[in-house]
Amino acid sequence: MDNIFIFCPDCESDNLEQTDYENEEGEEDTCGRRCLGCGWEGDISELVSKEVDGE
């Protein structure tokens, strides 16, 4: 069975937490993620997803 994991687009860490952040329009976005590895913040649509084989 395959599993899908999400990763930071900058450092590819999977150490993410939910956060509120200010989007490009200057509005607060509650669907954000922060990478605890490199500090990247952004919308969940910017995350990288990878399919990993599970056993």
N, C-alpha and C positions, 0 to 999 in steps of 0.2 A: 504494500500500500504506500502511495506517495503522500507526502506532507508538504504543505506550502508554508514557507517562512518568510517574514518580511525583514528587511535590512535597511540600514541607513544608506542613503545614496552617496554620501561622502566617504565614509570609512568602512562600510559594509558590516558594521557591528549590529547584532540583534538585541543589544541592550537599550531598549526604548521605553519611554514612559509617556503617558498621555499628558498633554499640556495645552493651555490656551496661549495663543500667540497672535500677533497683529499681522494680517495678511497684506497683500500688495495694495489693496484699496484702503488700507488704514483701519479696517474693521477688525474687531476681536473674533477670532475663529476658535471654536471649541473642539474641533476635530483635528487638532495638531498632535504631533509627536516630537519629543526631544530625545536626542541620542545622548546617553550618559557617557559614551566613549569619547566623542569629539565635540559635543555641544551643539550640533546641528539642530535647528528647529524648522518645522515646516508642516504642510498638510499631508494627510495620509496618502493622498494621490501621488505624492512625490517619492514615496518609499519604493524600494526595489524588492520584488518578490522572486523567490526561487523555489523550484520544486525539488524536494529531496527524497531520495528513495528511502522508504522505511521498511523495516523487517519485523 
